[in-house]
Amino acid sequence: MMVRLFRRKKDDEPAAGEEDAGRVADTPGAVETPREDLSGEEAAAPVGQAVERTRRTWFGRIGGMFRRGLSEELWEELEETLVAADTGVATTMKVIEDVRDRVKRDSIRDPEQALNVLKEDLIATLEVDTGRGRIWHSNGHSETPPKPAIILVVGVNGTGKTTSIGKLAHTYKTQGKKLVLAAADTFRAAAIDQLKEWGQRAGVDVVAHQQGADPGAVVFDALNAAEKREADVVIIDTAGRLHTKAHLMEELQKVNRIIQRKYPEAPHEVLLVLDATTGQNAMQQAKYFKEAVGVTGVVLAKLDGTAKGGVVFSVCDQLRVPVRFVGTGERPQDLAPFEPRGFVEALFAP
């Protein structure tokens, strides 16, 4: 089952000045109503294609290892393979220890049964639910989403942050949601222009000031615009300059204060965008952002561009933050909700 962008209960005047330059009018005409969860086949296809390189290069070998029998050589080879797939040393050792203990405790002799134990342990590693955030939950609990739902998106420059925002906006728009995007990464003119371009492609409003403007002012104007337009979702892009950590922290904290003056319980989600192609090098960045802004979920961008998709396991295990979406290509629709069991099954698909 795919995670819907909004989970529902089971029973159940624009800012003046520079904003207008970045505003894109709503696309006229009818829009689709929110879709139900995609079927298993529809859901698995994009993720299966995105992990093809990882499966072919690394995880596709694991079944053959187990079929050769349960031996010390198996565990050593499995360790080497998982580390090479960028699962991370600490996470790899934890998984292997768990599987070996289970095999010994249950006196498992059948290699296929032992392989299934490995798969279940990997799924459990991905099933992180901190109970934080109010829009997406993997534990089945649902509530009426806030309106507007305010999503703060963070990450270093070059990770695919702005592109991921554009894809998320496209998905919401196709579900009939009204959005406002806030171009609060005012450090890079390219980031502002890129977000405007995505807004135009998706047919959603973008609030933007000039390069070098106060990000807080952009957010303030965006929230006012969202209120007057009765928007369902506000997605806020932010700068990601880790070489000036103190300044970045201050900037993000200021943005948070401005949001909370108007909506005390917001932001409702803080999404960290990580570049899957950088593997373990992204983990230090992730730890910093988690400490700085209280990340509630991860978008793993460019998963289709790497053979080391095992980093997903490390992210969930080491950060204790769930992966919410994965980038599966370059098109606007190439952002897939993340489902742990479907992901693991795709890695081990024949």
C-alpha positions in Angstrom: 0.0 0.0 0.0 1.3 3.4 -0.9 1.3 6.3 1.5 -1.3 8.8 0.5 -0.1 12.4 0.5 -3.0 13.2 2.8 -4.4 10.6 5.1 -8.0 11.1 6.0 -10.0 9.8 8.9 -11.4 6.4 8.2 -15.0 7.6 9.1 -15.1 10.1 7.5 -5.5 39.4 -1.0 -2.0 38.4 -2.3 1.0 39.9 -0.6 2.0 43.1 -2.3 5.2 43.8 -4.2 7.7 41.3 -5.3 5.5 38.3 -4.7 3.4 39.1 -7.8 6.5 38.7 -9.9 6.9 35.1 -8.8 3.2 34.2 -8.7 1.9 31.7 -11.2 -1.8 31.6 -11.7 -3.7 28.5 -10.9 -4.2 26.3 -14.0 -7.9 26.7 -15.0 -10.3 23.9 -15.4 -11.2 20.8 -13.4 -8.7 18.9 -11.4 -8.7 15.3 -10.3 -10.1 14.5 -6.9 -7.7 13.0 -4.4 -6.8 9.4 -5.4 -7.0 6.4 -3.2 -3.9 4.3 -2.6 -2.4 2.9 -5.7 -2.6 -0.9 -6.2 0.3 -3.0 -5.4 1.4 -3.4 -9.0 1.1 0.3 -9.7 3.0 1.2 -6.6 5.8 -1.2 -7.0 6.7 -0.4 -10.6 8.4 3.0 -10.2 10.4 1.9 -7.2 11.3 -1.4 -8.8 12.7 0.5 -11.8 14.6 2.9 -9.6 16.4 0.2 -7.6 17.2 -1.8 -10.7 20.9 -0.9 -10.6 21.2 -1.6 -6.9 19.4 -4.9 -7.3 21.5 -6.0 -10.3 24.8 -4.9 -8.8 24.4 -6.1 -5.2 21.2 -7.4 -3.8 20.6 -9.8 -6.7 23.6 -11.7 -5.5 22.3 -12.4 -2.0 19.9 -15.2 -3.0 22.7 -17.2 -4.6 24.8 -16.8 -1.5 22.1 -18.3 0.7 21.5 -21.2 -1.7 25.1 -22.2 -1.3 24.3 -23.0 2.3 24.4 -21.4 5.8 28.0 -21.1 6.7 30.5 -18.6 8.1 31.5 -17.8 4.6 27.9 -16.7 3.9 27.9 -14.2 6.7 31.2 -12.8 5.7 30.2 -12.5 2.0 26.8 -11.0 3.1 28.6 -8.4 5.2 30.9 -7.4 2.3 27.9 -7.1 -0.1 25.8 -5.0 2.2 28.6 -2.6 3.0 29.4 -2.3 -0.7 25.8 -1.4 -1.4 26.2 1.5 1.0 24.1 0.0 3.8 26.7 1.3 6.3 29.0 -0.6 8.5 27.0 -0.1 11.8 23.6 -1.0 10.1 25.1 -4.0 8.3 26.6 -5.4 11.5 23.3 -4.9 13.3 21.3 -6.7 10.6 23.6 -9.6 10.3 23.7 -10.1 14.1 19.9 -10.0 14.2 19.6 -12.6 11.4 22.3 -14.9 12.8 20.7 -14.8 16.2 17.2 -15.6 14.8 18.6 -18.5 12.6 20.4 -20.0 15.7 17.4 -19.4 18.1 14.9 -21.0 15.7 17.3 -23.8 14.5 16.8 -22.7 10.9 18.5 -25.0 8.4 16.6 -24.1 5.2 18.5 -21.4 3.3 15.3 -20.0 1.8 13.8 -19.6 5.2 17.0 -17.9 6.4 16.8 -15.5 3.4 13.3 -14.6 4.4 14.5 -13.8 7.9 17.0 -11.4 6.3 14.3 -9.7 4.2 12.0 -9.3 7.3 14.8 -7.8 9.3 15.6 -5.3 6.5 11.9 -4.4 6.3 11.8 -3.9 10.1 14.9 -1.6 9.8 12.9 0.6 7.4 9.7 0.7 9.5 10.6 3.8 11.5 7.7 5.7 12.9 8.6 8.4 15.4 5.0 9.7 15.8 6.2 13.1 14.7 4.8 15.1 11.9 1.1 15.4 11.1 0.6 14.6 7.4 2.2 11.2 6.7 2.3 8.3 9.1 3.3 4.7 8.4 1.6 3.2 11.5 -1.9 3.4 10.1 -3.1 6.2 12.4 -4.8 9.0 10.6 -6.2 12.3 11.4 -7.7 15.2 9.6 -4.8 17.1 7.9 -4.2 20.7 8.9 -5.1 23.4 6.5 -2.9 24.7 5.2 -0.5 21.9 5.7 2.9 23.5 6.0 5.9 21.5 4.8 9.4 22.9 5.4 12.0 21.4 3.0 15.7 21.4 3.9 18.9 20.0 2.5 22.2 21.0 1.1 22.4 22.6 -2.3 22.7 20.1 -5.1 20.8 17.3 -3.5 17.7 17.7 -5.6 15.8 19.7 -3.0 14.0 22.2 -5.3 13.3 19.5 -7.9 11.8 17.3 -5.2 9.6 20.2 -4.1 8.4 20.6 -7.7 7.6 16.9 -8.0 5.7 17.0 -4.7 3.8 20.0 -5.9 2.9 18.2 -9.1 1.6 15.2 -7.2 -0.6 17.4 -4.9 -1.9 19.4 -7.9 -3.0 16.2 -9.7 -4.9 15.3 -6.5 -6.8 18.5 -6.7 -5.0 20.4 -3.9 -4.4 24.1 -4.0 -0.8 25.0 -3.2 1.5 27.9 -2.5 5.3 27.4 -2.9 7.6 29.7 -1.0 11.0 30.4 -2.6 12.8 31.0 0.7 16.2 29.9 -0.7 17.1 33.5 -1.5 20.9 32.8 -1.4 20.9 31.4 -5.0 19.1 33.2 -7.8 19.0 29.8 -9.6 17.0 28.3 -6.8 14.3 31.0 -7.1 14.2 30.7 -10.9 14.1 26.9 -10.7 11.2 26.9 -8.2 9.3 29.4 -10.4 9.8 27.1 -13.4 8.5 24.1 -11.4 5.5 26.1 -10.2 4.7 27.0 -13.8 5.0 23.4 -14.9 2.7 22.2 -12.1 0.3 25.2 -12.4 0.7 26.3 -8.8 1.4 29.7 -7.1 5.0 30.6 -6.2 5.8 33.4 -3.8 9.3 34.8 -4.4 11.3 37.9 -3.7 14.6 38.9 -5.2 17.9 37.2 -4.6 19.4 38.2 -1.2 16.0 39.0 0.3 15.1 38.0 3.8 13.9 34.4 3.7 11.6 35.1 6.6 9.8 37.9 4.6 9.2 35.4 1.8 7.7 32.9 4.2 5.6 35.6 5.8 4.2 36.7 2.5 3.6 33.0 1.4 1.6 32.2 4.5 -0.5 35.3 4.1 -1.1 34.4 0.4 -2.0 30.9 1.4 -4.6 32.1 3.9 -6.2 34.4 1.4 -6.3 31.8 -1.3 -7.5 29.1 1.0 -4.6 26.9 0.0 -4.4 23.3 1.2 -0.6 23.1 1.2 2.3 25.4 1.6 5.8 24.0 0.7 8.8 26.1 1.7 12.1 25.8 0.0 15.1 26.8 2.2 18.8 27.5 1.7 21.4 24.8 2.4 24.8 26.2 3.0 26.5 23.9 5.4 29.8 25.7 5.2 28.2 28.5 7.2 26.4 26.3 9.8 25.8 28.9 12.4 24.2 31.3 9.9 22.1 28.6 8.4 20.8 27.4 11.8 19.8 31.0 12.7 18.1 31.4 9.3 16.1 28.2 9.7 15.2 29.0 13.3 13.9 32.4 12.2 11.8 30.8 9.5 10.4 28.5 12.1 9.5 31.4 14.4 7.7 33.2 11.6 5.7 30.1 10.8 4.8 29.4 14.4 3.6 33.0 15.1 0.8 32.3 12.6 0.4 28.5 13.1 1.8 27.4 16.5 1.8 23.7 15.6 3.6 24.2 12.3 5.6 23.3 10.3 3.6 20.1 10.2 6.4 18.2 8.4 10.1 18.9 8.0 11.4 17.0 5.0 15.1 16.5 4.5 16.2 15.9 0.9 19.2 13.6 0.6 21.0 12.7 -2.6 21.1 8.9 -2.9 24.1 9.0 -5.2 26.3 10.3 -2.4 25.6 7.3 -0.2 27.2 7.5 3.3 28.6 10.9 2.6 25.1 12.3 3.1 24.8 10.9 6.6 26.7 13.7 8.3 24.6 16.3 6.5 21.5 14.5 7.6 22.6 14.4 11.3 23.3 18.1 11.3 19.9 19.0 9.8 18.1 16.6 12.2 19.7 18.4 15.2 19.1 21.9 13.7 15.4 21.6 12.6 13.9 18.4 13.9 13.5 16.5 10.7 10.3 14.4 10.5 10.9 12.6 7.2 13.4 12.1 4.4 13.1 12.4 0.6 15.8 10.2 -1.0 16.4 11.9 -4.4 18.1 10.4 -7.4 17.6 6.8 -6.3 17.4 5.8 -9.9 20.9 7.2 -10.5 22.8 4.9 -8.1 23.8 1.3 -7.6 24.1 1.9 -3.9 20.5 2.2 -2.8 21.4 0.4 0.4 21.9 3.8 2.0 18.1 3.8 2.6 18.7 1.3 5.4 21.4 3.3 7.0 19.2 6.5 6.9 16.4 4.8 8.7 18.6 2.9 11.2 21.0 5.6 12.1 18.8 8.7 11.9 15.6 7.0 13.2 13.7 9.1 10.7 11.4 7.5 8.1 11.9 7.8 4.4 8.7 9.3 3.0 9.5 9.6 -0.7 12.1 8.4 -3.2 13.0 10.1 -6.5 12.6 7.6 -9.4 13.4 9.7 -12.4 13.5 13.2 -13.9 9.8 13.7 -14.8 7.4 15.7 -12.6 5.6 12.4 -11.7 8.8 10.6 -10.7 8.4 10.9 -6.9 7.1 7.7 -5.3 5.8 7.3 -1.7 8.1 5.0 0.1 6.8 1.6 1.4 9.3 -0.6 3.2 8.0 -4.0 2.2 7.7 -3.1 -1.5 11.2 -1.6 -1.5 12.8 -4.7 -0.1 10.8 -7.0 -2.4 12.0 -4.9 -5.3 15.6 -5.3 -4.2 15.3 -9.1 -4.1 13.1 -9.5 -7.2 14.3 -12.2 -9.6 
